[in-house]
Amino acid sequence: MRFEVRSATSRDLSEVHLLTRRAYSGWEKVLGYPPQPVDDDHAPRITRGEVLVTCNEDKVVGVIAVEPGDDHDLIFNVAVDPDFQGIGIGRRLIAEAEDRARRRGTPTMRLYTNALMSTNIELYRNLGYSEVGRRQSPVRAESTIVNMEKSL
């Protein structure tokens, strides 16, 4: 299979929303509610150039949304189509986002995830991210958010 990473365009919007919903469907059962990226409107992020997609032929199979900042970039969402999970697409998207941040001189990548999403936390640790704190979710009092970061 051949995969291409590129910036998302407005034509990708419906696929990005659908893929995000599919990718997080298993977590919705664990959390009891949809994770934040599921309900996010990716249109403004796409317009601002914050979204990269991985395509297999013409099908979007992975997405990453990154909010750029002066002293850090924030990974808001990494989602991979369940049919393509486990083959490195998420890792490749994160690596691409990190490379772009390095080229712009951004020293740090940050992300946050739900404490119940243990396999994601382990993946991020394996990619060099360290836990830097935990906090109560501002939207769901019963949820704990794990903050992670990586020096680039």
Secondary structure, 3 states (H helix, E strand, C coil): CCEEEEECCHHHHHHHHHHHHHHHHHHHHHHCCCCHHHHCCHHHHHHCCCEEEEEECCEEEEEEEEECCCCCEEEEEEEECHHHCCCCHHHHHHHHHHHHHHHCCCCEEEEEEECCCHHHHHHHHHCCCEEEEEEECCCCCCCEEEEEEEEC
